[in-house]
Amino acid sequence: MEPFAVADAVADRTDTDHRAAPEWIAATCGAVRAVRGMVAALGGDGSGAERGRRS
């Protein structure tokens, strides 16, 4: 199992800290992806069609 962070869903108090967080995660402990990359990794196509789908 690898921890992950969604880079464009990270917020911080300063722009410098905002950019540093994903860089630190990637360098030390996990994977960093954008929202579209996470959706694809989880098997979605990004269209939002997954919402409301029942198994």
N, C-alpha and C positions, 0 to 999 in steps of 0.2 A: 504494500500500500504506500502511495506517495501523496503527501499533502499537496494541495494546490491552492492557487489564488486566481481570481479573475481580475486581471490588471485594470480593465476599464470599469470596475466596480469597487475600486479602493479609494478611500478618501482620507485626507489628513489635514492638519492645520495649516501647513505651508506647502507651496508647490514643490520645494526641494524635498520635503519629507514624503510628499505624495509620489514623487518619482523614485525615491530611494527604497520605499517599502517593497515593490515587486522585484527590484534589483537584488535586494538583500535575500528575499525568499528564494529567488532563482539560484543565487550563489551558495546558499547554505542548507536549504532543507526541502525544497519543493519545486513543483512545476508552476509556471505562470503562463496563462493563456488569456486571450481576449474572449468576450462573451461569445462571439461566433465560433471560436475554436472550442469552447466548452460545450456549446450546443451540439456541434458536430461530434465531439468525443463521446457525448452521451447518447448519440444515435438520432438526434433531431436534424431537421434541415433548416431551421431558423425561421420558418414561415409562421410559427405559432400554432400550426395545425395540431400539434401534440396536445394542446390544452383541450380539456373536455373529452378526450379520447378515453374510452373505457375498455378494460381488458375483458 
